[in-house]
Amino acid sequence: MRFVVVVRALTALVYLLVASAGAFAAPYAAMVVDARSGKVLHSRNADTRLHPASLTKMMTLYVVFDAIKRGELSLDKKVKISRNAANEQPSRLGLKAGQRISIRYLIRGAAVKSANDAATALGEAVSGSEAAFARRMTATARKLGMSKTTFKNAHGLTRSGHLSTARDMTTLGRRLFFDFPDYYNLFSRKSTDAGVRQVANTNRKLLSAYRGADGIKTGYTSAAGFNLVASAKRGNKRVIATVFGGKTSASRNARVAELLDLGFKKSPTYAAINKPAAVDLGVKPKVIKVAISGAVKTSPRPKERTQNQGVQQLAQVDTQAIENAIIAANNEVKTAKKPAVTPPKRQQVAKAQAAQLRVVTRVSTSGGRYWAVQVGAFSSRHQAEKALLQTALRELQTLEKSDRYIDYAMVSGYMKYRARFVGLNQAEANLTCARLNARNAVCAPIRPGT
C-alpha cells in the first residue's frame, strides 16, 4: 500500500514538473523571407516582443561594422579590456581585465563563439560604455525599421526591457547580408582564430547539416529559449528563417530546417533584387583637422590627354594572364645566375612589361581631380584589391568621390601591384593620408603625373 502511495506521489510530481515547464516555456515565434526581395513567405507571432538572447550580437556587430566604415575605429586597433567586460557571464572568450586585443578578434569572438565578454568590449570600444552603446544599438534599430526592438546591453543576457521580435531580427539578418557583404562570411565559419584561442561556431551543427546554410546567429537563455536566425542559398534563391522559443537546440535546428525548406519551395527561381533602402544612421564620423602647409592659390592644369594617353587608355587584360606573366618573370629573375641583358636593356624590358600589364579597376579623372593616394604596393592583385576595399571602408568620408585603381610596375626586377585611389584634389589627398597615417595605416599622396 505504501509503495502504491509513493508511486502515485512521484507520478503526480512528474506531471507537476512537466506542467510547470510548459507554463514557463518561452513563447514560439517564427518568420521566413525571400532574402532577395524581402517578401514574407511565412510568419507566426512575428510581432510579439520576446527575449532575443544572443541574437542581440547581430546588432552589436552591425553597429561595429558601421563604425569601422565611418572611421571611428579599425580592425587592427587594439583595445584594453575593462573589468566590466572581463566579468561578463558565459559564453566567454576568457578575456582578462587590462588585456589588449584587436577589434578583428573581438568581432570573431562575438560572431562565431557568441562571446559575451567580446561583445561588451566591442560596445565599450565604440561608445565608451556599454550603456551608451546600447542606446546607439536601439537608435540604429529604429533607423532600420525595427520598431519593436529595444536593447539594454551588447550581448543579450536577459534584462528587463531588452526585447525584440522575429520580424525585427529577420530584418536585421537581411540588413547584415546587404549592408556588409564583406563581413558576412564570418557567420559561415565553423571555427576561427579569436586571438586568444581557436573557437567553434555555435551554429556549426546547422551549417554542417543543412545544404546551403551560411549563417547567421544562434541565441539561448532560459527566458528566451533556443533562438536562431538562419540564412541559406541554393541556386538563385536565398532564404532567411528566424525562430524564437525553441525547446532544445536540436528541435530548434530541425524547425529552422523545415522553415528554410518551406522558403525554398515558396520562393520563385528568379526574383528581382530589392536591396533595403540606405539610411542615415545619424552618427557623425570623427574628423581629424589637418593644417596643410605650402598651399598655393593656383595650380597649372595638366594638358588634356589624347585618346592614346593616360589612364583612360589603360587596357583591361585577363587577370590569369597577368598572374602567369608575373610568375614567369619572377622565376626568371630568381633562377638566372647572370642577367641575360645589360641593366639598361633590362630596365627597358621591365618598363615595357609594366606598361602592358597595367590594369584599371575603376578610374576617372573628371573635374580636374588629378591627385591620388597610394595605400601600398603588393605582390598579388588580390592583396591590392583587399587593401583598397579595407581602406575604402575605413575612410569612406574622404574617399567617397575617388576611384579605386590598381597599377602594375616592376620594382627591383619584381612585379608589384600598386593600390591607389585616384580622382582627388590636393587637399583631399593630404587629408586622406593624414587620417589614415594617424591610424597607423600606409598612405602616400601622389602628385599628378607621378
MARSE-152272 format. One record per residue (C-alpha): z negated, x, y negated. Coordinates in steps of 0.02 Angstrom, whole numbers, plus 50000, padded with zeros to 5 digits. Layout:
{{Z,X,Y}}
...
! end
This chain:
{{50000,50000,50000}}
{{49953,50138,49881}}
{{50117,50227,49924}}
{{50217,50072,49877}}
{{50125,50057,49712}}
{{50159,50239,49671}}
{{50344,50221,49713}}
{{50359,50066,49604}}
{{50270,50154,49461}}
{{50386,50304,49472}}
{{50538,50189,49480}}
{{50480,50097,49325}}
{{50452,50263,49236}}
{{50628,50321,49280}}
{{50704,50160,49213}}
{{50598,50178,49056}}
{{50658,50356,49027}}
{{50840,50307,49055}}
{{50823,50159,48937}}
{{50740,50269,48807}}
{{50878,50399,48821}}
{{51007,50262,48797}}
{{50915,50193,48648}}
{{50912,50361,48561}}
{{51085,50419,48614}}
{{51194,50474,48470}}
{{51321,50342,48417}}
{{51500,50366,48476}}
{{51647,50382,48356}}
{{51825,50445,48376}}
{{51990,50468,48287}}
{{52163,50532,48336}}
{{52303,50576,48214}}
{{52477,50646,48219}}
{{52444,50808,48127}}
{{52622,50817,48060}}
{{52622,50651,47970}}
{{52437,50611,47960}}
{{52468,50443,48045}}
{{52315,50372,48133}}
{{52350,50342,48317}}
{{52176,50286,48371}}
{{52007,50256,48291}}
{{51837,50190,48339}}
{{51687,50187,48222}}
{{51785,50314,48122}}
{{51698,50274,47957}}
{{51520,50271,48025}}
{{51414,50406,47943}}
{{51343,50518,48079}}
{{51269,50692,48102}}
{{51414,50817,48108}}
{{51312,50962,48181}}
{{51414,51123,48183}}
{{51574,51033,48133}}
{{51495,51072,47964}}
{{51556,51251,47984}}
{{51735,51189,47964}}
{{51694,51154,47782}}
{{51594,51316,47766}}
{{51749,51411,47821}}
{{51866,51306,47713}}
{{51765,51349,47557}}
{{51756,51533,47607}}
{{51945,51541,47635}}
{{51971,51461,47464}}
{{51850,51586,47384}}
{{51947,51730,47459}}
{{52110,51656,47395}}
{{52035,51644,47221}}
{{51975,51825,47223}}
{{51790,51782,47224}}
{{51764,51894,47374}}
{{51868,51990,47501}}
{{51872,52003,47690}}
{{51810,52182,47684}}
{{51668,52152,47563}}
{{51501,52195,47643}}
{{51358,52077,47604}}
{{51172,52102,47625}}
{{51092,51981,47747}}
{{50947,51884,47670}}
{{50786,51842,47759}}
{{50837,51659,47746}}
{{51000,51690,47841}}
{{50918,51804,47969}}
{{50787,51672,48010}}
{{50909,51531,48050}}
{{50888,51443,48217}}
{{51012,51473,48360}}
{{51155,51485,48389}}
{{51150,51655,48303}}
{{51234,51824,48294}}
{{51063,51904,48283}}
{{51083,51971,48107}}
{{50936,52064,48031}}
{{50868,52046,47855}}
{{50935,52188,47747}}
{{51080,52222,47864}}
{{51253,52239,47784}}
{{51406,52164,47867}}
{{51582,52124,47808}}
{{51642,51949,47769}}
{{51775,51956,47905}}
{{51643,51973,48041}}
{{51537,51833,47969}}
{{51693,51721,47972}}
{{51724,51764,48154}}
{{51543,51733,48198}}
{{51542,51562,48114}}
{{51714,51507,48179}}
{{51704,51569,48359}}
{{51520,51587,48403}}
{{51464,51447,48285}}
{{51327,51563,48225}}
{{51206,51483,48102}}
{{51148,51648,48027}}
{{51329,51696,47992}}
{{51366,51527,47910}}
{{51214,51540,47795}}
{{51260,51719,47748}}
{{51435,51662,47702}}
{{51367,51523,47593}}
{{51250,51641,47502}}
{{51391,51768,47478}}
{{51499,51636,47393}}
{{51373,51538,47290}}
{{51216,51645,47282}}
{{51109,51520,47378}}
{{51133,51401,47522}}
{{51086,51251,47414}}
{{51218,51294,47284}}
{{51346,51322,47421}}
{{51305,51152,47499}}
{{51339,51070,47331}}
{{51507,51159,47323}}
{{51545,51101,47501}}
{{51511,50921,47453}}
{{51614,50935,47293}}
{{51758,51008,47394}}
{{51743,50866,47520}}
{{51761,50738,47380}}
{{51916,50827,47314}}
{{51993,50822,47488}}
{{51962,50635,47505}}
{{51811,50650,47621}}
{{51720,50512,47528}}
{{51581,50481,47655}}
{{51528,50661,47684}}
{{51377,50748,47610}}
{{51323,50924,47655}}
{{51146,50993,47638}}
{{51172,51162,47722}}
{{51309,51280,47783}}
{{51275,51272,47970}}
{{51249,51090,48018}}
{{51073,51088,48088}}
{{51003,50912,48066}}
{{50940,50873,47893}}
{{50912,50708,47804}}
{{51069,50655,47711}}
{{51180,50784,47796}}
{{51312,50663,47861}}
{{51499,50642,47891}}
{{51622,50532,47986}}
{{51754,50552,48120}}
{{51887,50511,47990}}
{{51824,50639,47865}}
{{51811,50777,47994}}
{{51986,50739,48057}}
{{52047,50752,47878}}
{{51961,50921,47863}}
{{52036,50984,48025}}
{{52210,50940,47964}}
{{52174,51023,47797}}
{{52122,51186,47881}}
{{52287,51187,47976}}
{{52397,51157,47824}}
{{52298,51240,47684}}
{{52250,51401,47775}}
{{52377,51430,47914}}
{{52348,51619,47910}}
{{52168,51595,47965}}
{{52198,51455,48089}}
{{52219,51572,48238}}
{{52032,51607,48228}}
{{51995,51440,48309}}
{{52102,51477,48463}}
{{52019,51644,48504}}
{{51921,51632,48666}}
{{51820,51784,48612}}
{{51816,51900,48463}}
{{51731,52052,48388}}
{{51599,51990,48266}}
{{51548,52164,48208}}
{{51377,52168,48291}}
{{51445,52115,48461}}
{{51584,52028,48555}}
{{51561,51839,48554}}
{{51635,51698,48658}}
{{51709,51538,48587}}
{{51600,51384,48604}}
{{51762,51287,48635}}
{{51833,51405,48767}}
{{51824,51278,48910}}
{{51940,51154,48823}}
{{52052,51297,48760}}
{{52071,51357,48940}}
{{52087,51186,49023}}
{{52199,51087,48906}}
{{52380,51141,48886}}
{{52424,51174,48705}}
{{52245,51170,48639}}
{{52219,51292,48495}}
{{52057,51237,48408}}
{{51960,51183,48313}}
{{51768,51168,48317}}
{{51625,51108,48425}}
{{51455,51045,48370}}
{{51292,50994,48451}}
{{51117,50940,48402}}
{{51004,50814,48487}}
{{51030,50695,48341}}
{{51220,50716,48338}}
{{51260,50728,48522}}
{{51409,50831,48576}}
{{51543,50832,48441}}
{{51717,50909,48437}}
{{51870,50915,48326}}
{{52015,50974,48434}}
{{52195,51018,48397}}
{{52338,51041,48520}}
{{52525,51072,48508}}
{{52659,51027,48635}}
{{52841,51049,48590}}
{{52869,50974,48417}}
{{52709,50874,48423}}
{{52537,50920,48357}}
{{52387,50805,48379}}
{{52210,50814,48311}}
{{52071,50719,48400}}
{{51889,50700,48346}}
{{51739,50642,48447}}
{{51561,50614,48388}}
{{51414,50574,48503}}
{{51468,50642,48672}}
{{51330,50636,48803}}
{{51369,50807,48877}}
{{51491,50946,48836}}
{{51588,50907,48995}}
{{51604,50720,48960}}
{{51648,50757,48779}}
{{51787,50877,48831}}
{{51853,50750,48956}}
{{51856,50615,48822}}
{{51943,50730,48698}}
{{52074,50772,48830}}
{{52104,50585,48854}}
{{52122,50560,48667}}
{{52242,50706,48650}}
{{52346,50635,48793}}
{{52347,50468,48703}}
{{52401,50553,48543}}
{{52546,50644,48625}}
{{52600,50482,48709}}
{{52598,50381,48548}}
{{52670,50510,48428}}
{{52859,50524,48411}}
{{52952,50680,48465}}
{{53011,50708,48289}}
{{52915,50664,48133}}
{{52928,50713,47951}}
{{52801,50844,47899}}
{{52689,50762,47771}}
{{52577,50901,47707}}
{{52416,50849,47620}}
{{52437,50850,47432}}
{{52374,51005,47342}}
{{52211,50977,47250}}
{{52121,51066,47110}}
{{51952,51111,47182}}
{{51885,51139,47007}}
{{51814,51313,47035}}
{{51859,51440,46904}}
{{51908,51609,46979}}
{{51819,51764,46920}}
{{51915,51859,46786}}
{{51893,52044,46752}}
{{51932,52088,46572}}
{{52032,52247,46556}}
{{52069,52343,46397}}
{{52244,52414,46406}}
{{52267,52569,46300}}
{{52431,52637,46236}}
{{52512,52466,46223}}
{{52670,52459,46117}}
{{52736,52314,46016}}
{{52914,52330,46080}}
{{52992,52400,46237}}
{{53175,52442,46263}}
{{53252,52316,46381}}
{{53343,52394,46529}}
{{53530,52370,46533}}
{{53593,52221,46630}}
{{53632,52267,46808}}
{{53802,52235,46883}}
{{53827,52142,47045}}
{{53836,52307,47138}}
{{53674,52375,47067}}
{{53487,52348,47080}}
{{53376,52246,47191}}
{{53486,52093,47183}}
{{53616,52186,47288}}
{{53496,52249,47424}}
{{53570,52192,47589}}
{{53472,52089,47712}}
{{53478,52184,47877}}
{{53423,52148,48053}}
{{53240,52197,48070}}
{{53259,52255,48250}}
{{53400,52371,48198}}
{{53287,52442,48063}}
{{53147,52473,48187}}
{{53267,52559,48309}}
{{53338,52669,48173}}
{{53166,52720,48112}}
{{53105,52760,48288}}
{{53260,52864,48322}}
{{53244,52957,48156}}
{{53060,52994,48182}}
{{53091,53054,48361}}
{{53223,53175,48298}}
{{53103,53246,48169}}
{{52963,53265,48297}}
{{53068,53346,48435}}
{{53180,53461,48333}}
{{53122,53643,48330}}
{{53226,53682,48177}}
{{53314,53569,48055}}
{{53495,53546,48102}}
{{53546,53547,47920}}
{{53486,53634,47764}}
{{53344,53548,47669}}
{{53454,53487,47526}}
{{53576,53413,47650}}
{{53434,53331,47749}}
{{53367,53253,47590}}
{{53538,53180,47554}}
{{53546,53107,47729}}
{{53370,53035,47710}}
{{53416,52954,47544}}
{{53571,52879,47620}}
{{53470,52808,47766}}
{{53339,52738,47649}}
{{53473,52654,47544}}
{{53545,52573,47699}}
{{53378,52514,47765}}
{{53303,52438,47608}}
{{53265,52254,47627}}
{{53203,52118,47512}}
{{53075,51990,47571}}
{{53078,51892,47408}}
{{53142,51961,47244}}
{{53182,51903,47069}}
{{53194,51988,46901}}
{{53221,51836,46792}}
{{53148,51825,46619}}
{{53143,52013,46585}}
{{52996,52042,46701}}
{{53038,52216,46767}}
{{52867,52288,46810}}
{{52797,52292,46987}}
{{52640,52342,47080}}
{{52634,52436,47245}}
{{52494,52398,47367}}
{{52533,52529,47497}}
{{52663,52623,47600}}
{{52659,52587,47786}}
{{52735,52648,47948}}
{{52794,52474,48002}}
{{52866,52320,47921}}
{{52730,52213,48000}}
{{52594,52314,47913}}
{{52683,52298,47746}}
{{52704,52110,47764}}
{{52522,52092,47813}}
{{52468,52191,47660}}
{{52575,52082,47546}}
{{52505,51923,47620}}
{{52324,51979,47611}}
{{52347,52040,47432}}
{{52432,51877,47381}}
{{52285,51777,47449}}
{{52161,51896,47368}}
{{52243,51899,47196}}
{{52328,51731,47178}}
{{52293,51715,46992}}
{{52388,51866,46926}}
{{52521,51871,47063}}
{{52569,51687,47053}}
{{52733,51723,46962}}
{{52779,51879,47062}}
{{52891,51901,47214}}
{{52849,51994,47373}}
{{52962,52142,47404}}
{{52975,52272,47543}}
{{53065,52435,47504}}
{{53110,52573,47627}}
{{53103,52758,47586}}
{{53098,52924,47679}}
{{52937,53019,47645}}
{{52922,53195,47720}}
{{53053,53151,47848}}
{{52974,52985,47899}}
{{53024,52810,47852}}
{{52894,52714,47751}}
{{52886,52530,47708}}
{{52828,52509,47529}}
{{52741,52343,47494}}
{{52769,52286,47316}}
{{52755,52133,47204}}
{{52898,52127,47079}}
{{52941,52018,46930}}
{{52787,52059,46824}}
{{52769,52115,46644}}
{{52670,52271,46599}}
{{52509,52179,46556}}
{{52512,52081,46719}}
{{52544,52237,46822}}
{{52399,52330,46741}}
{{52281,52182,46755}}
{{52326,52153,46939}}
{{52290,52334,46986}}
{{52130,52338,46883}}
{{52065,52185,46978}}
{{52119,52250,47148}}
{{52053,52426,47117}}
{{51887,52351,47064}}
{{51876,52280,47242}}
{{51922,52450,47317}}
{{52098,52391,47359}}
{{52252,52504,47341}}
{{52364,52460,47194}}
{{52476,52558,47075}}
{{52580,52489,46929}}
{{52765,52529,46946}}
{{52869,52554,46789}}
{{53045,52482,46775}}
{{53171,52591,46865}}
{{53039,52682,46968}}
! end
